[in-house]
Amino acid sequence: MGRRSERLSKQGMLASDLAGEGDVIQVVSRAFDVLRCFEGHEARLGNLEISNRCGLPRSTVSRLTHTLTRMGQLVYLPRDQKYRIGPSAVAMSTSMMRGLQLRNLIRMRLQDVAEQLPGTVGFVIPDRFHLVYLEFARAANALGLYESTGSRIAMASTAAGHAYTAALDAEVGDALLAEMEREIPESAKLLRPRLENNRRLLREHGYVVACGLWSPHINGLAVPLWSPQYQTFVVVTIGLLSAMYDEKRLHKEVAPRLVELAAVIGSLLEGADGDLFNNRLERKALPVPTDNNPAPAHNNKIRTEDANELEAGTRRPRPARSVRARDGRR
């Protein structure tokens, strides 16, 4: 990996997300913007629909879809005069998912919490101005919020998105917000006034809350953690009915469980290159704090292993990183 790519990776951002980056190859960025329009294998879109979603000229979209079709990333449907995701894109996605053996273990941990709280618990990864559910769980009696694997949620209007942006180094987070203000200003207006308070909440408590932001009926809480596999922050989040869980109850009853869940998933992510891929980890009961107070902030730091230790599959405890680590992590 080149020095520039390595720097961008460590910041936990895609190159296209950084403001003022003049050396980004626009045609590559735009090609991915086109592919992002297809939210699912069954989505069928014409050039005009893609143009409207991407904000790109129709002539540009036409050239991009032609090229992506030649590459197998898209398939053209003559009868509909539309495109859908092609075999090459599906193959890449399937290949990646097959390698993520930690997903089953993460899903079990999410389910442990979902059985205790009547909401939707998710594990999400960032995708430009959105986050994507990599895994989720809900109890049979869960109400109000229904997401599924692969669902995309807006970064600016969800607890998960607010937690992710708060976790980024201030310079990187501000650059992302500036880019958002240029491309989707209405969404940025939701995030801008809350960013500093989110950063404070994360420093002091290890999590972020967002009440009634995505919907007046849904309150959310989210915990970001660093992923060595993706070299960015991922987020553990939960959405609950606001009528049942107001902000006070989120802090008192939900936060301790989600902070504990994030710590467990953080350990799984740290060991993903070792024991996890050899299927030597056993499922143990998820510990739940006995009191109703969130864990102290100093216990909420997420630990990471050095690269050579990951390769060796070691799992010994390490002290927490500084909140101002040089790689862009807070």
Sequence and secondary structure as in RCSB ss.txt:
>XXXX:A:sequence
MGRRSERLSKQGMLASDLAGEGDVIQVVSRAFDVLRCFEGHEARLGNLEISNRCGLPRSTVSRLTHTLTRMGQLV
YLPRDQKYRIGPSAVAMSTSMMRGLQLRNLIRMRLQDVAEQLPGTVGFVIPDRFHLVYLEFARAANALGLYESTG
SRIAMASTAAGHAYTAALDAEVGDALLAEMEREIPESAKLLRPRLENNRRLLREHGYVVACGLWSPHINGLAVPL
WSPQYQTFVVVTIGLLSAMYDEKRLHKEVAPRLVELAAVIGSLLEGADGDLFNNRLERKALPVPTDNNPAPAHNN
KIRTEDANELEAGTRRPRPARSVRARDGRR
>XXXX:A:secstr
  HHHHHHHHTT  GGGSTT TTS HHHHHHHHHHHT  STT  B HHHHHHHHT  HHHHHHHHHHHHHTTSEE
EETTTTEEEE HHHHHHHHHHHHH THHHHHHHHHHHHHTTSSSEEEEEEEETTEEEEEEEEE TT  S    TT
 EEESTTSHHHHHHHHHB HHHHHHHHHHHHHH HHHHHHHGGGHHHHHHHHHHHS EEEEEEEETTEEEEEEEE
EETTTTEEEEEEEEEETTT  HHHIIIIIHHHHHHHHHHHHHHHHTTTTGGGGT          SSSS   GGG 
      HHHHHHT         TT TTSB 
